[in-house]
Amino acid sequence: MVVQDSADPGDAGLVLLEPFLHQVGGHLSVMKYDEDTVCKPLVSREQRFYESLPLAMKRFTPQYRGTITVQLQKDSLGHLSLVATPLQEDQESFQVSAGPAVAIWQKLQQTTRGGGAGPLAQWQHARLAHALPKSPATALLRSEFHLSTHVAFLVEDANGNQATRGSLNPWGLHCHQAHLTRLCTEYPQNKQHRFLLLENVVSQYKHPCVLDLKMGTRQHGDDASAEKKARHMTKCAQSTSACLGVRICGMQVYQTDKKHFLCKDKYYGRKLSVDGFRQALYQFLHDGTRLRTELLGPIQRQLQALLSVIRSQSSYRFYSSSLLVIYDGQEPPERAPGSPHPQEAPQPAPGSCPGGLPKVDIRMIDFAHTTYKGSWNERSTYDGPDPGYIFGLENLIQILRDIQEGQ
């Protein structure tokens, strides 16, 4: 179905997309479809992964909710919006090339390399909105600045210096602004792109604290060019990816004393030593007044459960995928006298929080470069489970154990 130029975002069947407030990493701009659902550009390999997902992995991945078509659209007043048209059951044969949509995000890698973007300190949203020249992208970006929370985001740059303050996570804003610029300058209005619909895994959290970890010792996919392969190998060799099998791609942690989120970006994560990585994990679990020790047990148990699942997935290689560690910065209510300590109580499924237990969630995301036997058009297949991912999980669990034991 093609939406006409004169249609308003409020017309029946159209959904106005908004920036996702809590994106802490990645180079793809994630959009909010509704309170419980986000969307991202469709990559065929990732869609096939979700559609053939092993049952054991479902508790550790966002729920896949289908696809939509997305377009840049001008309403009757001349305002630009990103709108989505849900696919109907009788539209399954409707073909939309995912190539242009994916190309927008792939070009962001070039935009943000070589000093083009710099540290997150450059992306304070109010300053950015007024500094940009007038353009369709700027108009759309400015129109969305009302989207905010009552909680501020305080950014620290790669050197640990406090830099900017805003009402959106600056990394998500950076991705969103770059996306809109590309969309407006290179692709015509009403050209349709296919997006994936996925569960919003932080929707049940009042103050979602999110750690984005790039897992494994290898980040390039089998289809990577020689230049891209060399670039990713250098990043791994110069970061904790090589020695730990994991590195930080971004995080936000709620500080109860100052009532704001403290944010870190991928540039910060790339510079960390092994000791720096340990300190960053400690900071992620610290709310500004104390270490949230009650979270350590539940996080470790879920990571152990995930480790068992990954060990059982023969042939899977999760190249360039990330792992999200999520908990609520809003502490649970005081436990009743005589009730078990949260660390001693049985753990529920990811994200649930019965009986005052801390809300903790572990989710794997980003499967555009995942390969496995039986996947379509694979150039290479592998035997056994993913050794790099397992190596990263084992080290992550051990570091959390060391923090718990006070080492």
C-alpha positions as CSV (number, residue, x, y, z in Angstrom):
1,M,0.0,0.0,0.0
2,V,1.3,3.4,-0.9
3,V,0.4,6.4,1.3
4,Q,-0.4,9.6,-0.6
5,D,1.6,12.8,-0.1
6,S,-1.4,14.6,1.3
7,A,-2.0,12.1,4.1
8,D,-1.6,13.3,7.7
9,P,0.3,11.2,10.3
10,G,-3.0,11.1,12.2
11,D,-4.9,9.4,9.4
12,A,-6.2,5.9,10.1
13,G,-3.7,3.1,9.8
14,L,-0.6,5.4,10.1
15,V,1.6,5.4,13.2
16,L,3.8,8.4,14.0
17,L,7.3,7.1,15.0
18,E,9.2,8.8,17.8
19,P,12.9,8.6,18.8
20,F,13.6,5.8,21.3
21,L,14.7,7.6,24.5
22,H,16.9,4.9,25.9
23,Q,19.2,3.9,23.1
24,V,22.7,3.7,24.5
25,G,24.7,2.1,21.7
26,G,24.8,0.9,18.2
27,H,24.8,3.0,14.9
28,L,21.2,2.2,13.9
29,S,18.5,4.7,15.0
30,V,15.9,2.8,16.9
31,M,12.4,4.3,16.8
32,K,9.5,3.9,19.2
33,Y,6.4,2.4,17.5
34,D,4.3,2.3,20.7
35,E,5.0,2.0,24.4
36,D,5.8,-1.7,24.2
37,T,7.4,-1.9,20.7
38,V,10.4,-0.4,18.9
39,C,11.4,-0.7,15.3
40,K,14.6,-0.7,13.3
41,P,15.5,-1.1,9.6
42,L,15.1,-4.6,8.3
43,V,18.1,-6.7,7.5
44,S,17.1,-9.9,5.8
45,R,19.6,-12.0,7.8
46,E,18.4,-10.6,11.1
47,Q,14.7,-11.2,10.1
48,R,15.5,-14.8,9.3
49,F,17.2,-15.3,12.6
50,Y,14.2,-14.1,14.6
51,E,11.9,-16.2,12.5
52,S,13.9,-19.4,13.1
53,L,15.0,-18.6,16.7
54,P,15.8,-21.6,18.8
55,L,13.2,-22.0,21.6
56,A,15.9,-21.9,24.3
57,M,17.0,-18.5,23.1
58,K,13.6,-16.8,23.2
59,R,13.8,-15.7,26.8
60,F,17.1,-13.9,26.1
61,T,16.0,-12.0,22.9
62,P,13.4,-9.3,22.3
63,Q,10.1,-10.7,21.0
64,Y,9.8,-10.4,17.3
65,R,6.6,-8.7,16.3
66,G,6.7,-8.7,12.5
67,T,7.4,-5.9,10.0
68,I,6.1,-2.5,8.9
69,T,6.8,-0.1,6.1
70,V,8.2,3.3,7.1
71,Q,8.4,6.5,5.1
72,L,9.2,10.2,5.4
73,Q,6.0,12.1,4.9
74,K,4.8,15.7,4.6
75,D,1.4,16.5,6.1
76,S,-1.2,19.1,4.9
77,L,0.6,21.8,6.9
78,G,4.0,21.0,5.5
79,H,5.4,19.3,8.6
80,L,7.6,16.3,8.1
81,S,7.2,13.1,10.0
82,L,8.4,9.5,10.0
83,V,5.3,7.4,9.8
84,A,4.7,3.6,9.7
85,T,2.1,1.6,7.9
86,P,1.5,-1.8,9.5
87,L,1.5,-4.7,7.1
88,Q,-1.9,-6.4,6.8
89,E,-2.4,-10.1,6.5
90,D,-3.4,-9.8,2.9
91,Q,-0.2,-7.8,2.1
92,E,2.3,-10.5,2.8
93,S,3.3,-10.6,-0.9
94,F,4.0,-6.8,-1.0
95,Q,7.6,-6.4,-1.8
96,V,9.7,-3.5,-0.5
97,S,13.4,-3.5,-0.9
98,A,15.2,-3.2,2.4
99,G,18.4,-2.0,0.7
100,P,17.8,1.8,0.8
101,A,16.8,1.7,4.4
102,V,19.8,-0.3,5.4
103,A,22.1,1.9,3.4
104,I,21.1,4.9,5.4
105,W,22.4,3.3,8.6
106,Q,25.5,1.7,7.0
107,K,26.5,5.2,5.8
108,L,26.4,6.4,9.4
109,Q,29.5,4.3,10.1
110,Q,31.4,6.4,7.6
111,T,29.8,9.6,9.0
112,T,30.9,8.8,12.6
113,R,34.4,7.6,11.8
114,G,37.6,9.6,11.5
115,G,36.6,12.4,13.8
116,G,33.4,13.2,11.9
117,A,31.3,12.9,15.1
118,G,33.6,13.1,18.0
119,P,32.7,12.4,21.6
120,L,29.1,12.5,22.7
121,A,29.7,15.9,24.3
122,Q,29.0,17.4,20.8
123,W,25.5,16.1,20.8
124,Q,23.6,18.2,23.3
125,H,20.2,18.3,21.7
126,A,19.1,21.9,22.3
127,R,22.3,23.3,21.0
128,L,22.2,21.0,18.0
129,A,18.7,22.0,17.1
130,H,19.6,25.7,16.9
131,A,23.0,25.2,15.3
132,L,21.8,23.2,12.3
133,P,21.0,25.1,9.1
134,K,17.4,25.2,8.0
135,S,16.5,22.0,6.1
136,P,13.8,19.3,6.1
137,A,15.9,17.2,8.4
138,T,16.2,20.1,10.9
139,A,12.5,20.8,10.8
140,L,11.7,17.2,11.6
141,L,14.4,17.0,14.3
142,R,13.2,20.2,15.9
143,S,9.6,19.0,15.8
144,E,10.6,16.0,17.9
145,F,12.4,17.8,20.7
146,H,9.3,17.9,22.8
147,L,9.9,14.1,23.3
148,S,11.6,14.0,26.6
149,T,11.4,12.5,30.1
150,H,11.3,14.3,33.4
151,V,14.8,12.8,34.1
152,A,17.9,14.4,32.7
153,F,20.7,12.6,30.9
154,L,24.2,13.7,32.0
155,V,27.0,12.7,29.6
156,E,30.6,11.9,30.4
157,D,33.0,12.0,27.5
158,A,35.7,9.3,26.7
159,N,38.0,10.9,29.3
160,G,35.4,10.7,32.1
161,N,34.7,14.5,32.1
162,Q,31.1,15.6,32.6
163,A,30.1,17.4,29.5
164,T,26.5,17.9,28.5
165,R,23.0,17.6,29.8
166,G,19.8,16.9,27.9
167,S,16.5,15.1,28.0
168,L,17.3,12.4,25.5
169,N,20.2,9.9,25.6
170,P,22.7,11.8,23.5
171,W,23.8,8.7,21.6
172,G,20.3,7.9,20.5
173,L,19.9,11.5,19.5
174,H,23.1,11.4,17.5
175,C,21.9,8.3,15.5
176,H,18.5,9.8,15.0
177,Q,19.8,13.1,13.7
178,A,22.2,11.5,11.3
179,H,19.4,9.2,10.1
180,L,17.1,12.1,9.4
181,T,19.7,14.0,7.6
182,R,20.4,11.0,5.3
183,L,16.7,10.3,4.8
184,C,15.9,13.9,3.8
185,T,18.9,14.6,1.6
186,E,19.2,11.3,-0.2
187,Y,15.8,9.6,-0.3
188,P,12.5,11.0,-1.6
189,Q,9.4,11.5,0.5
190,N,7.0,8.6,0.6
191,K,9.6,6.0,-0.5
192,Q,8.8,3.0,1.6
193,H,11.3,1.1,3.7
194,R,10.8,-2.2,5.6
195,F,11.4,-2.1,9.3
196,L,11.4,-4.9,12.0
197,L,9.1,-4.6,15.0
198,L,10.6,-5.8,18.2
199,E,9.7,-5.8,21.9
200,N,10.7,-2.7,23.8
201,V,12.6,-4.5,26.5
202,V,12.8,-1.4,28.8
203,S,9.1,-0.5,28.8
204,Q,8.4,-2.0,32.2
205,Y,11.2,0.0,33.9
206,K,10.7,3.3,35.6
207,H,14.3,4.4,35.3
208,P,16.0,1.8,33.0
209,C,19.7,1.4,33.6
210,V,21.1,-0.1,30.4
211,L,24.5,-1.6,29.7
212,D,25.3,-2.4,26.0
213,L,28.1,-4.9,25.7
214,K,29.6,-5.9,22.4
215,M,30.2,-9.7,22.8
216,G,32.9,-11.9,21.4
217,T,36.5,-11.7,20.2
218,R,35.5,-11.1,16.5
219,Q,33.1,-8.4,15.3
220,H,33.1,-8.6,11.5
221,G,30.7,-10.8,9.6
222,D,31.6,-13.4,7.0
223,D,30.4,-11.0,4.3
224,A,32.6,-8.1,5.4
225,S,35.0,-6.5,2.9
226,A,38.7,-6.6,3.5
227,E,38.7,-3.0,4.6
228,K,35.8,-3.5,7.1
229,K,37.4,-6.7,8.3
230,A,40.7,-5.0,9.0
231,R,39.0,-2.1,10.8
232,H,37.0,-4.3,13.1
233,M,40.0,-6.5,13.8
234,T,41.9,-3.4,14.9
235,K,39.1,-2.2,17.2
236,C,39.0,-5.7,18.8
237,A,42.8,-5.9,19.2
238,Q,43.0,-2.4,20.8
239,S,40.1,-2.9,23.2
240,T,38.9,-5.4,25.9
241,S,37.3,-7.5,23.1
242,A,40.6,-9.2,22.5
243,C,41.5,-10.0,26.1
244,L,38.0,-10.4,27.6
245,G,35.8,-11.2,24.7
246,V,33.5,-8.2,25.7
247,R,33.7,-4.4,25.5
248,I,31.3,-1.6,26.5
249,C,29.4,0.1,23.7
250,G,27.3,2.4,25.8
251,M,25.5,2.6,29.1
252,Q,23.2,4.8,31.2
253,V,22.8,4.4,34.9
254,Y,20.4,6.3,37.1
255,Q,21.9,8.3,39.9
256,T,19.5,8.6,42.8
257,D,21.4,11.3,44.5
258,K,21.2,13.7,41.5
259,K,18.1,12.4,39.9
260,H,19.6,12.0,36.4
261,F,21.1,9.3,34.1
262,L,24.8,9.2,33.8
263,C,25.7,8.2,30.2
264,K,28.8,6.6,28.6
265,D,29.4,5.9,24.9
266,K,31.3,3.5,22.7
267,Y,34.4,5.8,22.5
268,Y,34.7,5.5,26.2
269,G,34.3,1.7,26.0
270,R,37.0,1.3,23.4
271,K,39.6,3.1,25.6
272,L,39.1,0.9,28.7
273,S,41.7,-1.4,30.0
274,V,40.8,-4.6,31.8
275,D,40.9,-2.7,35.1
276,G,38.9,0.1,33.5
277,F,36.3,-2.3,32.3
278,R,35.9,-3.7,35.9
279,Q,35.5,-0.1,37.2
280,A,32.9,0.6,34.6
281,L,30.9,-2.4,35.6
282,Y,31.1,-1.3,39.2
283,Q,29.9,2.2,38.2
284,F,27.0,0.7,36.2
285,L,25.8,-1.0,39.4
286,H,26.3,2.1,41.6
287,D,23.4,4.5,42.0
288,G,25.4,7.5,43.2
289,T,25.0,6.6,46.9
290,R,25.7,2.9,47.1
291,L,26.6,-0.3,45.1
292,R,23.4,-2.2,44.3
293,T,24.7,-5.4,45.6
294,E,21.3,-7.1,45.5
295,L,21.6,-7.0,41.7
296,L,24.8,-9.0,41.5
297,G,23.2,-12.4,42.2
298,P,20.3,-12.1,39.8
299,I,22.5,-10.8,37.0
300,Q,25.0,-13.6,37.4
301,R,22.3,-16.3,37.5
302,Q,20.8,-15.0,34.3
303,L,24.2,-14.8,32.6
304,Q,24.9,-18.4,33.7
305,A,21.6,-19.5,32.2
306,L,22.4,-17.7,29.0
307,L,25.9,-19.3,28.9
308,S,24.3,-22.7,29.1
309,V,22.0,-21.9,26.2
310,I,24.9,-20.5,24.0
311,R,27.0,-23.6,24.7
312,S,24.1,-25.7,23.4
313,Q,23.8,-23.8,20.1
314,S,26.1,-25.6,17.7
315,S,27.2,-23.7,14.5
316,Y,25.9,-20.3,15.7
317,R,28.3,-17.4,15.5
318,F,26.9,-14.1,16.9
319,Y,29.3,-11.7,15.2
320,S,28.9,-8.1,16.1
321,S,25.8,-8.8,18.3
322,S,25.3,-7.0,21.6
323,L,24.1,-8.1,25.0
324,L,22.0,-5.7,27.1
325,V,22.1,-5.8,30.9
326,I,19.1,-4.0,32.3
327,Y,17.8,-3.2,35.7
328,D,15.5,-0.5,37.3
329,G,17.1,2.5,38.9
330,Q,13.9,2.7,40.9
331,E,14.7,0.5,43.9
332,P,12.0,-2.1,44.9
333,P,10.0,-1.4,48.0
334,E,11.3,-2.5,51.4
335,R,10.9,-6.2,52.0
336,A,8.7,-7.5,54.7
337,P,10.2,-8.8,58.0
338,G,11.2,-12.4,57.7
339,S,11.0,-12.5,53.9
340,P,14.1,-13.9,52.0
341,H,16.8,-11.5,50.9
342,P,16.5,-10.8,47.1
343,Q,19.8,-12.6,46.5
344,E,18.5,-15.8,48.2
345,A,15.0,-15.8,46.7
346,P,14.2,-17.9,43.5
347,Q,14.7,-15.9,40.3
348,P,11.8,-15.3,38.0
349,A,11.9,-15.0,34.2
350,P,13.8,-12.0,32.8
351,G,12.2,-8.7,33.5
352,S,9.6,-9.8,36.0
353,C,9.6,-8.5,39.5
354,P,7.4,-10.3,42.0
355,G,7.6,-9.9,45.7
356,G,9.9,-6.8,45.7
357,L,12.7,-8.6,43.9
358,P,15.0,-6.3,41.8
359,K,14.1,-6.1,38.1
360,V,16.9,-7.5,36.0
361,D,17.0,-8.5,32.4
362,I,19.6,-10.0,30.0
363,R,18.8,-9.7,26.3
364,M,20.8,-10.4,23.1
365,I,20.3,-8.0,20.3
366,D,21.6,-7.1,16.8
367,F,21.8,-10.2,14.6
368,A,22.5,-8.8,11.2
369,H,25.8,-10.7,11.0
370,T,24.8,-13.9,12.9
371,T,25.4,-17.1,11.0
372,Y,24.4,-20.7,11.6
373,K,23.9,-23.9,9.7
374,G,20.6,-23.9,7.8
375,S,20.5,-20.1,7.4
376,W,20.0,-19.0,3.8
377,N,22.9,-18.2,1.5
378,E,25.7,-18.6,4.0
379,R,29.2,-18.5,2.7
380,S,30.7,-20.2,5.7
381,T,29.4,-22.6,8.4
382,Y,31.0,-23.5,11.7
383,D,31.0,-26.5,14.1
384,G,30.3,-26.2,17.8
385,P,29.1,-23.2,19.8
386,D,30.5,-19.7,19.5
387,P,33.9,-19.7,21.4
388,G,34.3,-15.9,21.4
389,Y,30.9,-15.3,22.9
390,I,31.4,-18.0,25.5
391,F,34.8,-16.5,26.4
392,G,33.1,-13.1,26.9
393,L,30.3,-14.4,29.0
394,E,32.7,-16.4,31.2
395,N,34.9,-13.3,31.8
396,L,31.8,-11.1,32.5
397,I,30.5,-13.5,35.1
398,Q,33.9,-13.7,36.8
399,I,34.3,-10.0,37.0
400,L,30.8,-9.6,38.5
401,R,31.7,-12.4,41.0
402,D,34.9,-10.5,41.9
403,I,32.8,-7.3,42.5
404,Q,30.4,-9.3,44.7
405,E,33.3,-10.7,46.7
406,G,34.8,-7.2,47.1
407,Q,37.9,-7.8,45.1
